[in-house]
């Protein structure tokens, strides 16, 4: 198995290169191509995870199709035949790992919904008893399910760390009406997805949504409810009071912590075992959620 870490589309205009996705500009549409690159602690690893881009794209497509009753999204097609003609000679590269979308103006915030207390939210709670300015009951355990999911926005950063902000700070950034709409939609999508996933053996501990505007209309954009944007836990192994086993890249983060990496360059090479185990976890998430494989 070979990981696709470099995306080349001769003749197509590169719009943006992210940690994982390369985006190409076709006027009022964009082509998002998910590579097999993987990042952790804000660094792209030297090795890719074979098929990761395909898995992310298929999971996003699945959720875009199922959440359209809540909000419109930017997906146009994942079929290469529907892409601009310049893409057709690159069918082998693009198949299953690319999505044609409408171009929107992304909001400058990441919309995080937490149904369980974990990760940076757990650290904030231990320090302050709050997450993003939201007071929580005393005595919560790590990984405990919250009585009601909470909305905890953050800033967006292409370089460096995103920073958690309060809802009032989000209002200051984008305005009250839009902030409230984004918050309410985020919570509704999360509730819908959480119930669906739990029936299939996955707990969605938290997730990140992104939204964009086009002609004044709000769209769900980017990726949605993937192992890169969410914390997925196997339901049968869930036990509050400790960190959880995970279907996402937490496994990779844990390995990097275990070898004592200082989270500065040089970024360590990933051993074959870590690459294969990470791929297996992503695949398992795809199969459990969608009932299909690659």
matplotlib code that plots the C-alpha trace (Angstrom):
import matplotlib.pyplot as plt

x = [0.0, 1.2, 0.3, -0.6, 1.0, 1.5, -1.4, -0.6, -3.2, -1.3, -3.2, -5.4, -5.0, -4.0, -6.3, -4.9, -2.7, -3.6, -2.1, -4.2, -6.2, -5.2, -7.8, -8.0, -9.9, -12.5, -14.2, -17.3, -16.4, -13.5, -12.1, -11.0, -8.6, -7.8, -4.3, -3.0, -1.0, -1.6, -0.9, -0.5, 0.4, 0.3, 2.9, 2.5, 4.1, 6.8, 4.7, 1.2, -1.5, -2.5, -6.2, -6.7, -7.9, -10.4, -11.8, -12.1, -13.9, -16.3, -17.2, -17.8, -19.9, -22.0, -22.7, -23.3, -26.0, -27.6, -27.6, -29.1, -32.4, -30.7, -28.6, -27.4, -23.8, -21.2, -21.0, -21.7, -20.4, -17.8, -18.0, -15.0, -17.3, -19.0, -15.6, -14.2, -12.7, -9.1, -9.6, -10.7, -7.1, -6.4, -9.3, -7.1, -5.7, -9.0, -11.5, -13.0, -10.6, -12.0, -15.1, -16.4, -17.9, -19.4, -17.1, -18.1, -16.6, -15.5, -16.4, -13.3, -14.3, -14.3, -17.5, -16.8, -19.5, -18.6, -20.8, -18.2, -15.4, -12.0, -8.9, -8.3, -11.8, -10.9, -7.7, -9.7, -12.2, -9.5, -7.9, -11.1, -14.2, -15.3, -14.8, -14.8, -16.4, -19.2, -19.4, -19.8, -20.8, -18.1, -16.7, -16.9, -14.6, -12.4, -14.4, -17.7, -20.8, -22.2, -25.8, -26.3, -23.8, -22.0, -20.9, -17.3, -16.0, -12.3, -10.3, -9.0, -5.3, -3.5, -0.2, 0.1, -2.6, -6.3, -7.5, -10.7, -12.9, -16.2, -19.5, -19.4, -16.1, -17.6, -20.5, -17.9, -16.3, -19.3, -22.4, -25.1, -27.6, -25.1, -23.3, -26.6, -27.6, -24.2, -24.4, -27.9, -27.2, -23.9, -25.7, -28.5, -26.1, -24.2, -27.3, -28.5, -25.1, -24.5, -27.7, -27.0, -23.4, -24.2, -26.6, -23.6, -21.2, -19.4, -19.6, -18.9, -17.2, -16.7, -16.5, -15.6, -17.8, -16.9, -19.4, -19.2, -21.4, -22.4, -24.8, -25.8, -26.7, -25.1, -23.5, -21.9, -18.4, -15.0, -15.2, -17.9, -17.8, -14.6, -11.9, -9.8, -12.4, -14.0, -13.2, -14.7, -14.8, -15.9, -19.0, -18.3, -15.0, -16.3, -15.5, -15.5, -12.6, -9.8, -8.7, -10.6, -9.5, -10.2, -11.0, -9.3, -5.7, -5.5, -3.7, -1.0, -0.8, -0.5, 2.4, 4.2, 3.8, 5.1, 8.4, 9.0, 8.8, 9.1, 6.6, 9.3, 11.2, 12.5, 9.2, 9.8, 9.3, 6.3, 7.1, 5.1, 3.1, 1.9, 0.9, -1.0, -2.8, -3.8, -5.2, -7.1, -8.7, -9.8, -11.2, -13.1, -14.8, -15.8, -17.2, -19.1, -20.6, -21.5, -21.8, -19.5, -15.7, -13.4]
y = [0.0, 3.4, 6.7, 9.6, 12.6, 14.9, 16.0, 17.3, 18.5, 20.0, 23.0, 23.4, 26.5, 25.7, 27.6, 26.5, 23.7, 22.6, 20.1, 17.3, 18.8, 20.4, 22.7, 23.7, 26.8, 26.4, 29.8, 29.6, 26.0, 24.4, 20.9, 19.5, 16.6, 14.8, 13.5, 10.7, 13.2, 13.2, 15.9, 15.8, 18.6, 21.1, 19.2, 17.1, 13.7, 12.6, 9.4, 9.3, 6.8, 4.8, 5.5, 8.0, 10.7, 8.3, 7.4, 11.0, 12.0, 9.0, 9.8, 13.5, 12.6, 10.2, 12.9, 15.7, 13.5, 12.8, 16.3, 18.2, 18.3, 20.5, 22.8, 23.0, 22.1, 22.9, 19.5, 19.3, 15.9, 13.3, 11.7, 12.5, 12.6, 15.6, 17.5, 20.0, 18.2, 19.0, 16.6, 13.6, 12.4, 12.2, 9.9, 7.3, 9.9, 11.7, 8.8, 8.5, 11.2, 14.4, 16.5, 19.3, 22.0, 25.5, 28.3, 30.1, 32.7, 30.7, 32.1, 32.9, 30.5, 26.7, 25.5, 22.8, 20.8, 18.7, 15.9, 14.5, 16.2, 15.3, 16.7, 20.5, 20.8, 18.5, 20.5, 23.8, 22.3, 21.0, 24.5, 26.7, 24.6, 25.9, 25.3, 28.4, 30.4, 27.9, 26.8, 23.1, 21.1, 20.3, 16.8, 15.7, 12.9, 12.7, 11.5, 11.9, 12.5, 16.0, 16.4, 18.6, 19.1, 22.4, 24.7, 25.9, 27.9, 28.6, 30.8, 29.4, 29.3, 27.9, 28.1, 27.6, 26.7, 27.5, 29.2, 28.6, 31.6, 32.4, 32.7, 36.5, 36.7, 34.8, 37.4, 40.1, 38.4, 37.6, 39.3, 38.0, 36.7, 34.7, 33.4, 32.1, 30.4, 28.7, 27.6, 26.2, 24.4, 22.9, 21.5, 20.1, 18.3, 16.9, 15.6, 14.0, 12.4, 11.3, 9.3, 7.7, 6.8, 5.4, 2.9, 1.7, 1.4, 4.7, 7.6, 11.0, 12.7, 16.0, 17.4, 20.5, 22.1, 24.8, 27.1, 29.5, 32.2, 32.6, 35.4, 35.8, 32.1, 29.8, 26.5, 23.6, 23.3, 21.6, 18.1, 16.8, 14.2, 12.5, 10.9, 14.1, 16.5, 14.4, 12.2, 8.8, 6.2, 2.5, 2.3, -1.1, 0.0, 3.3, 4.0, 7.5, 8.5, 7.8, 8.6, 6.4, 4.1, 5.9, 5.5, 8.7, 10.0, 10.0, 6.7, 8.5, 11.4, 8.8, 7.1, 10.4, 11.2, 7.7, 8.3, 11.6, 13.8, 17.4, 18.6, 20.5, 19.7, 17.3, 15.3, 11.6, 9.0, 6.7, 3.0, 0.6, -0.7, 2.8, 3.5, 0.3, 0.6, 4.2, 3.1, 0.3, 2.7, 5.1, 2.1, 0.8, 4.2, 4.2, 0.7, 1.2, 4.5, 3.9, 0.1, 0.2, -0.2, 1.1]
z = [0.0, -0.9, 0.7, -1.6, 0.1, -2.9, -5.1, -8.6, -11.1, -14.1, -15.5, -12.4, -10.2, -6.7, -4.3, -1.0, 0.4, 3.9, 6.3, 4.7, 1.8, -1.5, -2.9, -6.5, -7.9, -10.7, -10.5, -8.4, -7.5, -5.7, -5.9, -2.5, -2.8, 0.5, 0.5, 2.9, 4.9, 8.6, 11.2, 14.9, 17.4, 14.4, 12.4, 9.3, 9.8, 7.3, 6.5, 5.2, 6.1, 3.0, 1.9, 4.7, 2.2, 0.6, 4.0, 5.1, 1.8, 2.0, 5.6, 4.8, 1.8, 4.0, 6.6, 4.1, 2.5, 5.8, 7.4, 4.4, 6.3, 8.9, 6.8, 3.1, 2.5, -0.1, -1.7, -5.4, -6.4, -5.5, -9.0, -11.3, -14.3, -12.8, -12.3, -14.8, -17.8, -16.9, -13.9, -16.0, -17.0, -13.3, -12.4, -10.7, -8.3, -7.7, -7.3, -3.8, -2.4, -3.9, -3.7, -6.0, -3.8, -4.2, -3.2, 0.0, 2.3, 5.4, 8.8, 10.9, 13.7, 14.3, 15.8, 18.4, 20.1, 23.1, 24.4, 26.7, 28.6, 27.1, 25.5, 25.9, 27.4, 30.2, 30.8, 30.9, 33.3, 35.7, 35.7, 35.8, 36.3, 32.9, 29.2, 26.9, 29.7, 30.2, 33.9, 34.5, 37.6, 40.1, 40.4, 36.7, 35.7, 32.6, 29.6, 31.4, 29.3, 29.8, 30.7, 27.6, 24.8, 24.9, 22.1, 22.5, 19.5, 18.7, 16.4, 13.1, 12.5, 9.5, 11.5, 15.2, 17.7, 17.5, 20.6, 22.5, 22.7, 24.5, 22.7, 23.4, 21.6, 18.7, 18.6, 18.5, 15.5, 13.3, 14.9, 17.2, 14.7, 12.7, 15.9, 17.3, 14.1, 13.8, 17.4, 17.1, 13.8, 15.2, 18.3, 16.1, 13.7, 16.6, 18.4, 15.2, 14.4, 18.0, 18.2, 14.8, 15.6, 19.1, 17.6, 15.5, 18.4, 18.2, 20.8, 19.2, 22.2, 20.4, 16.9, 14.9, 12.2, 9.7, 8.0, 5.0, 3.5, -0.1, -1.2, 2.4, 2.9, 5.4, 4.3, 6.2, 4.6, 4.8, 6.3, 8.6, 11.5, 10.3, 12.5, 11.8, 13.0, 15.8, 18.7, 18.1, 20.9, 20.8, 22.9, 24.3, 25.8, 27.2, 30.8, 32.4, 34.6, 32.1, 28.6, 26.0, 23.2, 20.0, 16.3, 15.4, 15.3, 19.1, 18.7, 16.8, 19.3, 22.1, 20.3, 19.8, 23.5, 24.4, 22.6, 24.3, 21.2, 22.2, 19.6, 17.7, 14.5, 13.4, 13.2, 13.9, 11.2, 11.9, 12.2, 9.9, 12.9, 13.8, 10.1, 9.7, 13.1, 12.3, 9.0, 10.6, 13.1, 10.3, 8.3, 11.2, 11.7, 8.0, 8.2, 11.5, 10.5, 6.9, 6.7, 3.7, 3.1, 0.5]

ax = plt.figure().add_subplot(projection="3d")
ax.plot(x, y, z, "-o")
ax.set_aspect("equal")
plt.show()
